[in-house]
Amino acid sequence: MSAPISDATTSEADQQHVSKITSRLAEHNSSAPEAPTQRVQCASNIPSVSLDEGANKYVLVTGTDTKNRERAFVYSSSTASYHAGVAGPLTDAMMKEGFENVNVLGGGRILLANESKKIEIYGHSYGFGRADHAVSMGVVQNDRRYQDYDITWNNEGY
């Protein structure tokens, strides 16, 4: 019997995936920035928050958009067995849209309960480390979809 997706911790394959993401971001971030006139100036189509219902792995990612604004992103996924499964697609999308200085600051879990309008942010990622849950909470609180939710964080649990 396999463990539910939300109970998976880490594996050798996950650690290799994290390493690939980290290396790709380091290479992307160290490349010479394009001249401001050459960078595509567009508003990002990437929302700052994307949460799936239930208790799921999440990551906190930052980057500088094409208008030189520092942005933070909080993403969770009910289909990701590991944090790298959340971070990879998000960081790929950010780089494709021209973000610079893209960094995964850490991860944990987010419990989203839409019916009771509660969000709990907690735990850590074995691959990326513990996110600053207070920062993650602030990003989620700034999303108008969750302004009437009771949002809390703690460093307990996995």
DRENGU-519228 format. One line per field, with one value per residue: x, y, z of N, C-alpha, C, CB in turn; chain. Coordinates in Angstrom, 3 decimals, padded with zeros to 6 digits, always signed. Each point is the difference from the previous one (the first is absolute). Glycine has a CB too. Example, Ala and Ser with C-alpha at 12.3 -4.5 7.8 and 13.67 -1.06 7.14 Angstrom:
BEGIN
npx <- [+013.190 | +001.542];
npy <- [-005.690 | +002.223];
npz <- [+007.800 | -001.966];
capx <- [-000.890 | +000.820];
capy <- [+001.190 | +001.190];
capz <- [+000.000 | +000.060];
cpx <- [+000.900 | -000.770];
cpy <- [+001.200 | +001.090];
cpz <- [+000.000 | +000.730];
cbpx <- [-001.892 | +001.184];
cbpy <- [-001.173 | -000.628];
cbpz <- [+001.246 | -002.145];
chain <- [A | A];
END
This chain:
BEGIN
npx <- [+000.853 | +001.632 | +000.196 | -002.890 | +001.855 | +000.163 | +002.340 | +002.299 | +002.193 | +001.320 | +000.099 | +003.048 | -002.271 | +000.040 | +003.083 | -000.242 | -002.234 | +001.834 | +002.308 | -001.793 | -000.918 | +002.905 | +001.049 | -002.317 | +000.580 | +003.107 | -000.547 | -002.026 | +001.986 | +002.579 | -001.641 | +001.595 | -002.925 | -000.640 | +001.430 | -002.384 | -000.091 | -000.231 | -002.484 | -002.412 | -000.618 | -001.972 | -001.437 | +001.851 | -002.368 | +001.343 | -003.130 | +002.267 | -001.523 | +000.409 | -001.798 | -000.332 | -002.585 | +002.115 | +001.997 | +001.555 | +002.973 | -000.296 | +002.561 | +000.018 | +000.538 | +001.479 | -000.304 | +001.008 | -003.192 | +001.529 | -000.220 | +003.247 | -002.685 | +002.268 | -002.461 | +000.041 | -001.037 | -001.699 | +000.367 | -001.909 | +000.414 | -002.628 | +002.714 | +002.527 | +000.537 | +001.270 | -000.703 | +000.652 | -003.227 | +000.097 | +002.654 | -000.693 | -002.275 | +001.281 | +002.666 | -001.416 | -001.634 | +002.543 | +001.560 | -002.500 | -000.043 | +003.394 | +000.359 | +002.925 | +000.388 | -001.434 | +000.571 | -001.745 | -000.163 | -000.414 | -001.967 | -001.684 | -002.079 | -001.651 | -001.958 | -001.422 | -002.388 | -001.249 | -001.596 | +001.556 | +000.623 | +002.884 | +002.488 | +001.288 | +002.641 | +001.210 | +002.755 | +002.558 | -000.148 | +001.544 | +000.519 | +000.107 | +000.993 | -002.479 | -001.352 | +001.120 | -002.885 | +000.415 | +000.180 | -002.518 | -001.787 | +000.674 | -000.932 | -002.811 | -000.595 | +000.228 | -002.489 | -002.497 | +000.027 | +000.588 | -001.812 | -001.641 | +002.869 | -000.126 | +003.116 | +001.016 | +002.922 | +000.508 | +002.952 | -002.551 | +001.338 | +001.962];
npy <- [-001.183 | +002.133 | +001.440 | +001.118 | +001.007 | +000.698 | -002.448 | +001.102 | +000.433 | +000.131 | -002.134 | +000.232 | +001.552 | +002.433 | +000.420 | +000.212 | +002.266 | +001.849 | -000.119 | +001.123 | +002.524 | +000.850 | -000.018 | +001.819 | +002.308 | +000.105 | +000.512 | +002.342 | +001.645 | +000.021 | +001.264 | +002.798 | +000.899 | -000.357 | +002.810 | +000.530 | -000.547 | -003.322 | -000.011 | -000.875 | +003.091 | -002.841 | +001.071 | -002.645 | -001.319 | -000.352 | +000.353 | +001.306 | -002.899 | -002.817 | -000.871 | -002.969 | +000.568 | -000.755 | +000.635 | +001.293 | -000.352 | +003.217 | +000.527 | +002.640 | +000.420 | +002.863 | +000.575 | +002.887 | -000.108 | +000.709 | +002.210 | -001.042 | -001.827 | -001.539 | -002.062 | -001.394 | -002.401 | -000.930 | -002.625 | -001.792 | -002.135 | -001.467 | -000.892 | +000.459 | -003.344 | +002.867 | +002.896 | -001.082 | +000.136 | +003.228 | +000.712 | -001.057 | +001.825 | +002.552 | -000.005 | -000.470 | +002.646 | +001.722 | -000.654 | +000.681 | +003.023 | +000.628 | -001.535 | +001.451 | -001.920 | -003.303 | -000.177 | -002.835 | +002.471 | -003.352 | -001.851 | -000.028 | -001.539 | +002.360 | -001.691 | +001.444 | -000.472 | +001.393 | -000.815 | +002.008 | +002.516 | -002.223 | +001.058 | -002.257 | +001.593 | -002.980 | -000.706 | +000.523 | -000.460 | -002.745 | +002.288 | +002.635 | -000.687 | +000.101 | +001.586 | +002.180 | -002.082 | +003.247 | -000.192 | -001.851 | +002.105 | +002.270 | -001.721 | -000.541 | +003.063 | +000.804 | -002.147 | +002.468 | -003.232 | +000.918 | +003.031 | -002.344 | -002.027 | +000.133 | +000.795 | -001.990 | +000.100 | -002.367 | -000.296 | -002.511 | -002.126 | -000.984];
npz <- [+000.000 | -002.153 | +002.799 | -000.942 | -002.421 | +003.062 | +000.605 | -002.324 | +002.454 | -002.512 | -002.171 | -000.202 | -001.579 | +002.041 | -000.326 | -003.205 | +000.222 | +001.777 | -002.119 | -002.358 | +001.615 | +000.733 | -002.968 | -001.104 | +002.101 | -000.627 | -003.071 | +000.510 | +001.787 | -002.073 | -002.697 | +000.039 | +001.578 | -003.136 | +000.033 | +002.242 | -003.162 | +000.537 | +002.202 | -002.042 | +001.437 | +000.992 | +002.585 | +000.914 | -001.873 | +003.236 | +001.615 | +001.847 | +000.032 | -001.796 | +003.001 | -001.428 | +001.890 | +002.403 | +001.893 | -002.891 | +000.747 | +000.691 | -001.714 | +001.756 | -003.479 | +000.844 | -003.023 | -000.122 | -001.468 | -002.396 | +002.569 | +001.259 | +001.620 | +002.046 | -001.316 | +002.888 | -001.988 | +002.702 | -002.390 | +002.060 | -002.227 | +001.465 | -001.876 | +002.322 | +000.656 | +000.833 | +000.867 | -002.986 | -000.516 | +000.690 | -001.596 | -002.873 | -000.683 | +001.441 | -001.586 | -002.869 | +000.419 | +000.775 | -002.631 | -001.872 | +001.178 | -000.662 | +003.132 | -000.041 | +002.393 | -000.877 | +003.412 | +000.082 | +002.613 | +000.223 | -000.830 | +002.217 | -000.744 | -001.339 | +002.248 | -002.950 | +002.547 | -003.185 | +002.600 | +001.849 | -002.361 | +000.776 | -001.803 | +002.268 | -001.513 | +001.294 | -000.863 | -000.649 | -002.965 | +001.372 | -002.215 | +001.602 | +003.196 | +001.491 | -002.682 | +001.997 | +000.975 | -000.021 | -003.187 | -000.174 | +001.511 | -002.101 | -002.457 | +001.288 | +000.720 | -003.140 | -000.857 | -000.076 | +000.616 | +003.121 | +000.694 | +001.643 | +000.853 | +003.190 | -001.722 | +002.625 | -000.983 | +002.019 | -000.856 | +000.358 | -001.853 | -001.661];
capx <- [-000.853 | +000.822 | -000.419 | -000.650 | +000.945 | +000.350 | +000.860 | +001.329 | +001.009 | +000.990 | +000.608 | +001.189 | -000.473 | -000.420 | +001.206 | +000.596 | -000.873 | +000.303 | +001.333 | -000.132 | -000.687 | +000.926 | +001.057 | -000.589 | -000.230 | +001.307 | +000.480 | -000.868 | +000.229 | +001.363 | +000.205 | -000.025 | -001.353 | -000.172 | -000.184 | -001.421 | -000.755 | -000.179 | -000.922 | -001.415 | -000.708 | -001.394 | -000.500 | +000.061 | -001.260 | +000.133 | -000.565 | +000.891 | -000.441 | -000.768 | -000.141 | -000.963 | -000.752 | +000.577 | +001.365 | +000.884 | +001.332 | +000.019 | +001.289 | +000.068 | +000.948 | +000.075 | +000.642 | -000.144 | -000.715 | +000.567 | -000.097 | +000.930 | -000.697 | +000.216 | -001.281 | +000.037 | -001.022 | -000.283 | -000.701 | -000.148 | -000.566 | -000.501 | +000.529 | +001.456 | +000.481 | +001.103 | +000.024 | +000.550 | -001.112 | -000.691 | +000.962 | +000.455 | -000.873 | -000.097 | +001.245 | +000.080 | -000.904 | +000.566 | +001.130 | -000.559 | -000.586 | +001.043 | +000.397 | +001.403 | +000.216 | -001.022 | +000.524 | -000.903 | +000.443 | -000.319 | -001.318 | -000.700 | -001.334 | -001.120 | -001.321 | -001.040 | -001.346 | -000.895 | -001.305 | +000.119 | +000.768 | +001.219 | +001.255 | +001.100 | +001.283 | +000.854 | +000.907 | +001.213 | +000.353 | +001.324 | +000.836 | +000.227 | +000.043 | -001.238 | -000.332 | -000.398 | -001.455 | -000.595 | +000.011 | -001.013 | -001.309 | -000.230 | -000.312 | -001.363 | -000.934 | -000.143 | -000.832 | -001.376 | -000.824 | +000.156 | +000.010 | -000.917 | +000.377 | +000.836 | +001.277 | +000.978 | +001.202 | +000.841 | +001.139 | -000.175 | -000.298 | +000.714];
capy <- [+001.183 | +001.203 | +001.110 | +001.097 | +000.969 | +001.010 | -000.570 | -000.274 | +000.886 | +000.276 | -001.174 | +000.339 | +000.660 | +001.351 | +000.795 | +000.290 | +000.995 | +001.261 | +000.414 | +000.492 | +001.296 | +000.964 | +000.274 | +000.764 | +001.366 | +000.649 | +000.340 | +001.072 | +001.222 | +000.505 | +000.463 | +001.462 | +000.489 | +000.700 | +001.446 | +000.282 | +000.203 | -001.277 | -000.834 | +000.194 | +000.674 | -000.439 | -000.379 | -001.444 | -000.733 | -000.984 | +000.512 | -000.103 | -001.098 | -001.098 | -000.995 | -001.086 | -000.373 | -001.073 | +000.173 | -000.281 | +000.595 | +001.327 | +000.687 | +001.459 | +000.325 | +001.425 | +000.354 | +001.378 | -000.035 | +000.820 | +001.415 | +000.102 | -000.120 | -001.251 | -000.641 | -001.257 | -000.934 | -001.124 | -000.999 | -001.363 | -000.899 | -001.273 | -001.088 | -000.086 | -000.890 | +000.683 | +001.447 | +000.276 | -000.079 | +001.289 | +001.040 | -000.104 | +000.675 | +001.429 | +000.694 | -000.047 | +001.029 | +001.317 | +000.260 | +000.171 | +001.346 | +001.019 | +000.314 | -000.148 | -000.246 | -000.945 | -000.826 | -000.737 | +000.354 | -001.087 | -000.577 | -000.527 | -000.456 | +000.922 | -000.612 | +000.912 | -000.498 | +001.036 | -000.003 | +000.703 | +001.224 | -000.025 | -000.402 | -000.185 | -000.145 | -000.646 | -001.033 | +000.334 | -000.812 | -000.614 | +000.430 | +001.445 | +000.594 | +000.608 | +001.354 | +000.937 | -000.108 | +001.331 | +000.621 | -000.720 | +000.443 | +001.337 | -000.114 | -000.550 | +001.017 | +001.053 | -000.496 | +000.352 | -001.207 | -000.556 | +001.076 | -000.269 | -001.281 | -000.021 | -000.540 | -000.136 | -000.765 | -000.472 | -000.789 | -001.368 | -001.076 | -000.106];
capz <- [+000.000 | -000.064 | +000.856 | -000.720 | -000.530 | +000.989 | +001.030 | -000.537 | +000.581 | -001.027 | -000.620 | -000.787 | -001.219 | +000.369 | +000.262 | -001.308 | -000.636 | +000.680 | -000.452 | -001.378 | +000.055 | +000.608 | -000.978 | -001.106 | +000.474 | +000.179 | -001.339 | -000.493 | +000.766 | -000.179 | -001.367 | -000.105 | -000.284 | -001.264 | +000.116 | +000.251 | -001.237 | -000.669 | +000.767 | -000.331 | +001.080 | +000.039 | +001.314 | +000.150 | +000.060 | +001.067 | +001.254 | +001.160 | +000.865 | -000.577 | +001.056 | -000.177 | +001.204 | +000.802 | +000.508 | -001.125 | -000.035 | -000.602 | -000.081 | -000.054 | -001.060 | -000.322 | -001.252 | -000.456 | -001.274 | -001.078 | +000.374 | +001.133 | +001.277 | +000.725 | +000.272 | +000.743 | -000.432 | +000.880 | -000.805 | +000.519 | -000.993 | +000.514 | -000.832 | +000.137 | +001.055 | +000.678 | -000.205 | -001.326 | -000.938 | +000.048 | -000.365 | -001.388 | -000.969 | +000.294 | -000.386 | -001.470 | -000.522 | +000.314 | -000.899 | -001.347 | -000.063 | +000.104 | +001.366 | +000.368 | +001.433 | +000.445 | +001.090 | +000.875 | +001.344 | +000.916 | -000.157 | +001.159 | -000.369 | +000.200 | +000.116 | -000.457 | +000.263 | -000.532 | +000.664 | +001.284 | -000.274 | +000.803 | -000.636 | +000.945 | -000.678 | +001.001 | -000.463 | -000.739 | -001.158 | +000.120 | -001.117 | -000.081 | +001.332 | +000.507 | -000.461 | +001.040 | -000.075 | +000.203 | -001.333 | -000.791 | +000.474 | -000.532 | -001.422 | -000.103 | +000.505 | -001.003 | -001.087 | +000.364 | +000.162 | +001.351 | +000.984 | +001.107 | +000.596 | +001.195 | -000.467 | +001.073 | -000.346 | +001.099 | -000.476 | +000.493 | -000.952 | -001.279];
cpx <- [+000.890 | -000.581 | -000.737 | +001.051 | +000.455 | +000.916 | +001.416 | +001.001 | +001.041 | +000.549 | +001.251 | -000.399 | -000.441 | +001.211 | +000.708 | -000.812 | +000.246 | +001.333 | -000.046 | -000.666 | +000.944 | +001.104 | -000.529 | -000.252 | +001.316 | +000.560 | -000.801 | +000.328 | +001.390 | +000.262 | -000.142 | -001.417 | -000.027 | -000.144 | -001.484 | -000.821 | -000.265 | -000.963 | -001.424 | -000.684 | -001.467 | -000.384 | +000.007 | -001.404 | +000.012 | -000.588 | +000.968 | -000.338 | -000.790 | -000.016 | -001.036 | -000.646 | +000.690 | +001.384 | +000.973 | +001.369 | -000.114 | +001.425 | -000.216 | +001.121 | -000.029 | +000.686 | -000.266 | -000.651 | +000.617 | -000.125 | +000.849 | -000.686 | +000.323 | -001.372 | +000.226 | -001.212 | -000.139 | -000.880 | -000.053 | -000.608 | -000.419 | +000.564 | +001.506 | +000.373 | +001.066 | -000.045 | +000.551 | -001.085 | -000.856 | +000.934 | +000.370 | -000.888 | -000.100 | +001.261 | +000.199 | -000.859 | +000.562 | +001.153 | -000.489 | -000.572 | +001.021 | +000.386 | +001.500 | +000.069 | -001.081 | +000.622 | -001.123 | +000.525 | -000.283 | -001.404 | -000.556 | -001.301 | -001.002 | -001.268 | -001.018 | -001.346 | -000.992 | -001.324 | +000.038 | +000.807 | +001.217 | +001.171 | +001.047 | +001.265 | +000.995 | +001.033 | +001.210 | +000.143 | +001.379 | +000.933 | +000.374 | +000.126 | -001.344 | -000.169 | -000.266 | -001.523 | -000.704 | -000.055 | -001.068 | -001.408 | -000.329 | -000.368 | -001.437 | -001.022 | -000.239 | -000.817 | -001.464 | -000.907 | +000.016 | -000.046 | -000.954 | +000.255 | +000.792 | +001.295 | +000.990 | +001.222 | +000.690 | +001.121 | -000.079 | -000.183 | +000.862 | -000.820];
cpy <- [+001.234 | +001.088 | +001.038 | +001.008 | +000.975 | -000.538 | -000.299 | +000.990 | +000.361 | -001.316 | +000.465 | +000.742 | +001.432 | +000.895 | +000.358 | +001.057 | +001.386 | +000.548 | +000.569 | +001.372 | +001.070 | +000.384 | +000.846 | +001.452 | +000.750 | +000.432 | +001.172 | +001.322 | +000.574 | +000.489 | +001.519 | +000.461 | +000.732 | +001.496 | +000.279 | +000.177 | -001.317 | -000.915 | +000.326 | +000.611 | -000.415 | -000.290 | -001.522 | -000.585 | -001.029 | +000.577 | -000.225 | -001.187 | -001.015 | -001.128 | -001.041 | -000.307 | -001.159 | +000.352 | -000.450 | +000.644 | +001.386 | +000.521 | +001.502 | +000.337 | +001.506 | +000.192 | +001.454 | -000.024 | +000.976 | +001.498 | +000.288 | +000.047 | -001.360 | -000.577 | -001.298 | -000.832 | -001.121 | -000.963 | -001.329 | -000.854 | -001.310 | -001.178 | -000.168 | -000.916 | +000.676 | +001.487 | +000.376 | -000.054 | +001.249 | +001.087 | -000.018 | +000.719 | +001.518 | +000.735 | -000.024 | +001.104 | +001.394 | +000.338 | +000.245 | +001.410 | +001.107 | +000.400 | -000.227 | -000.234 | -000.903 | -000.926 | -000.695 | +000.222 | -001.090 | -000.502 | -000.477 | -000.593 | +001.123 | -000.836 | +001.064 | -000.675 | +001.083 | +000.077 | +000.772 | +001.305 | +000.110 | -000.464 | -000.095 | -000.300 | -000.532 | -000.909 | +000.510 | -000.917 | -000.592 | +000.506 | +001.464 | +000.674 | +000.603 | +001.396 | +000.875 | +000.085 | +001.332 | +000.752 | -000.648 | +000.441 | +001.385 | -000.018 | -000.486 | +001.035 | +001.113 | -000.428 | +000.205 | -001.210 | -000.520 | +001.062 | -000.233 | -001.367 | +000.227 | -000.703 | +000.003 | -000.742 | -000.454 | -000.830 | -001.450 | -000.966 | +000.031 | +000.606];
cpz <- [+000.000 | +000.890 | -000.828 | -000.448 | +001.069 | +001.101 | -000.494 | +000.591 | -001.047 | -000.522 | -000.732 | -001.277 | +000.285 | +000.227 | -001.307 | -000.739 | +000.607 | -000.485 | -001.419 | -000.028 | +000.529 | -000.975 | -001.153 | +000.409 | +000.172 | -001.350 | -000.571 | +000.689 | -000.215 | -001.413 | -000.034 | -000.307 | -001.332 | +000.258 | +000.183 | -001.270 | -000.717 | +000.757 | -000.393 | +001.211 | -000.034 | +001.438 | +000.059 | +000.064 | +001.117 | +001.282 | +001.161 | +000.881 | -000.817 | +001.028 | -000.381 | +001.350 | +000.715 | +000.508 | -001.075 | +000.184 | -000.619 | -000.043 | -000.011 | -000.975 | -000.226 | -001.344 | -000.331 | -001.373 | -001.000 | +000.246 | +001.229 | +001.357 | +000.605 | +000.345 | +000.749 | -000.399 | +001.024 | -000.797 | +000.744 | -001.102 | +000.652 | -000.789 | +000.130 | +001.159 | +000.845 | -000.332 | -001.377 | -001.072 | -000.019 | -000.551 | -001.480 | -001.002 | +000.238 | -000.451 | -001.511 | -000.614 | +000.243 | -000.942 | -001.422 | -000.167 | +000.225 | +001.406 | +000.168 | +001.504 | +000.593 | +001.045 | +000.758 | +001.411 | +001.024 | -000.250 | +001.323 | -000.480 | +000.248 | +000.056 | -000.374 | +000.202 | -000.428 | +000.747 | +001.318 | -000.122 | +000.914 | -000.849 | +001.091 | -000.797 | +001.019 | -000.673 | -000.750 | -001.212 | +000.245 | -001.096 | +000.015 | +001.362 | +000.372 | -000.584 | +001.214 | -000.075 | +000.237 | -001.331 | -000.873 | +000.395 | -000.555 | -001.475 | -000.178 | +000.472 | -001.010 | -001.209 | +000.397 | +000.187 | +001.430 | +001.095 | +001.163 | +000.639 | +001.281 | -000.407 | +001.152 | -000.524 | +001.276 | -000.607 | +000.454 | -001.155 | -001.229 | -001.077];
cbpx <- [-001.855 | +000.698 | +001.951 | -002.125 | -001.069 | -002.170 | -002.037 | -001.003 | -000.367 | +000.587 | -002.250 | +001.203 | -000.716 | -002.091 | +000.254 | +000.908 | -001.739 | -001.307 | +001.020 | -000.143 | -002.211 | -000.490 | +001.117 | -001.064 | -002.088 | +000.436 | +000.705 | -001.809 | -001.601 | +000.736 | -000.867 | +002.402 | -000.469 | -001.083 | +002.046 | +000.693 | +001.013 | +002.303 | +001.624 | -000.005 | +001.610 | +000.161 | -001.445 | +002.200 | -000.294 | +002.075 | -002.323 | +000.278 | -000.067 | +000.627 | +000.654 | +001.334 | -002.149 | -001.322 | -000.749 | -001.999 | +001.119 | -002.335 | +001.000 | -000.871 | -000.305 | +000.066 | -000.218 | +002.031 | -002.102 | -000.545 | -002.313 | +001.535 | -001.864 | +002.244 | -001.001 | +001.237 | +000.472 | +000.178 | +000.739 | -000.281 | +001.424 | -002.092 | -001.857 | +000.237 | -000.515 | +001.416 | +000.281 | +002.198 | +000.004 | -001.388 | +000.877 | +000.985 | -001.292 | -001.497 | +001.017 | +000.405 | -001.949 | -000.668 | +001.483 | -000.526 | -002.124 | -000.812 | -002.298 | +000.769 | +001.119 | -001.202 | +001.951 | -000.601 | -000.378 | +001.555 | +000.597 | +001.059 | +000.610 | +001.191 | +000.757 | +001.556 | +000.805 | +001.057 | -000.500 | -000.148 | -002.109 | -001.341 | -000.609 | -001.574 | -000.509 | -001.889 | -001.939 | +001.097 | -001.408 | -001.042 | -001.057 | -001.243 | +002.435 | +000.177 | -000.972 | +002.213 | +000.214 | +000.869 | +002.471 | +001.557 | +000.289 | +001.591 | +002.427 | +000.888 | +000.764 | +002.171 | +001.769 | +000.320 | +000.464 | +001.351 | +000.614 | -001.695 | +000.030 | -002.016 | -000.439 | -001.832 | +000.279 | -001.948 | +001.379 | -001.016 | -002.284 | +001.149];
cbpy <- [-001.229 | -000.588 | -000.398 | -000.320 | -000.223 | +001.098 | -000.961 | -000.910 | -001.021 | +002.212 | -001.190 | -002.019 | -002.225 | -000.928 | -001.126 | -002.339 | -001.788 | -000.741 | -001.756 | -002.367 | -001.155 | -000.962 | -002.160 | -002.106 | -000.767 | -001.383 | -002.397 | -001.683 | -000.840 | -001.562 | -002.195 | +000.039 | +000.195 | -002.038 | +000.472 | +001.060 | +002.269 | +000.230 | -000.128 | -001.962 | +001.958 | -000.962 | +002.107 | +000.205 | +000.349 | -000.983 | -000.451 | +002.455 | +001.548 | +000.649 | +001.707 | -000.969 | +000.777 | -001.627 | -000.352 | -000.158 | -002.280 | +000.450 | -001.943 | +000.305 | -002.277 | +000.583 | -002.357 | +000.762 | -000.649 | -001.840 | +000.105 | +001.173 | +001.542 | +000.801 | +001.040 | +001.083 | +000.551 | +001.428 | +001.151 | +000.821 | +001.050 | +001.154 | +000.411 | +002.316 | -001.966 | -002.098 | +000.289 | -000.941 | -002.425 | -000.746 | -000.133 | -002.151 | -002.132 | -000.511 | -000.622 | -002.492 | -001.519 | -000.295 | -001.423 | -002.468 | -000.979 | +000.794 | -000.626 | +001.491 | +002.229 | +000.105 | +001.548 | -001.771 | +002.367 | +000.951 | -000.659 | +001.688 | -002.399 | +001.923 | -001.631 | +001.077 | -001.464 | -000.329 | -002.209 | -002.223 | +001.129 | -000.450 | +001.104 | -000.851 | +001.892 | +000.097 | -001.443 | +000.807 | +001.432 | -002.037 | -001.762 | -000.030 | +000.462 | -001.334 | -000.885 | +001.341 | -002.344 | +000.064 | +000.516 | -001.971 | -001.368 | +000.870 | -000.474 | -002.344 | -000.517 | +000.879 | -001.716 | +002.106 | -000.573 | -001.817 | +001.524 | +001.447 | -001.070 | -000.031 | +000.816 | +000.004 | +001.298 | -000.005 | +002.065 | +000.881 | +000.033 | -002.053];
cbpz <- [+001.227 | -002.336 | +001.539 | +001.335 | -002.230 | -000.486 | +001.025 | -002.143 | +002.268 | +001.069 | -000.245 | +000.927 | -000.906 | +001.034 | +002.239 | -000.110 | -000.448 | +002.017 | +001.478 | -000.824 | +000.358 | +002.261 | +000.615 | -000.873 | +001.153 | +002.064 | -000.368 | -000.466 | +001.680 | +001.765 | -000.944 | -000.787 | +002.461 | -001.024 | -001.437 | +002.110 | -000.210 | -000.925 | +001.907 | -001.628 | -000.081 | -002.331 | +000.211 | +001.188 | -002.446 | -001.078 | -000.863 | -000.063 | +001.996 | -002.406 | +001.703 | -001.944 | -001.075 | -001.311 | +002.402 | -001.478 | -000.182 | +000.821 | -001.244 | +002.412 | -001.090 | +002.447 | -000.800 | +001.332 | +001.210 | -001.547 | -000.965 | -001.512 | -000.782 | +000.953 | -002.053 | +001.943 | -002.415 | +002.146 | -002.116 | +002.402 | -001.780 | +000.744 | -001.577 | -000.950 | -001.444 | -000.079 | +002.465 | +000.741 | +000.346 | +002.016 | +002.307 | +000.620 | -000.185 | +001.953 | +002.206 | +000.084 | +000.401 | +002.404 | +001.444 | -000.105 | +000.796 | -002.121 | +000.843 | -001.923 | +000.170 | -002.251 | +000.204 | -001.786 | -000.591 | +001.700 | -002.305 | +001.555 | +000.548 | -001.200 | +001.824 | -001.697 | +001.945 | -002.212 | -001.066 | +001.158 | -000.745 | +002.076 | -002.218 | +001.822 | -001.642 | +001.671 | -000.106 | +002.123 | -001.566 | +001.033 | -001.277 | -002.128 | -000.297 | +002.136 | -002.174 | -000.104 | +000.765 | +002.383 | +000.205 | -000.206 | +002.097 | +001.682 | -000.526 | +000.364 | +002.306 | +000.757 | -000.706 | -001.238 | -002.372 | -001.001 | -001.830 | -001.125 | -002.276 | +001.633 | -002.354 | +001.743 | -002.153 | +001.658 | +000.028 | +002.106 | +000.817 | +000.730];
chain <- [A | A | A | A | A | A | A | A | A | A | A | A | A | A | A | A | A | A | A | A | A | A | A | A | A | A | A | A | A | A | A | A | A | A | A | A | A | A | A | A | A | A | A | A | A | A | A | A | A | A | A | A | A | A | A | A | A | A | A | A | A | A | A | A | A | A | A | A | A | A | A | A | A | A | A | A | A | A | A | A | A | A | A | A | A | A | A | A | A | A | A | A | A | A | A | A | A | A | A | A | A | A | A | A | A | A | A | A | A | A | A | A | A | A | A | A | A | A | A | A | A | A | A | A | A | A | A | A | A | A | A | A | A | A | A | A | A | A | A | A | A | A | A | A | A | A | A | A | A | A | A | A | A | A | A | A | A | A];
END
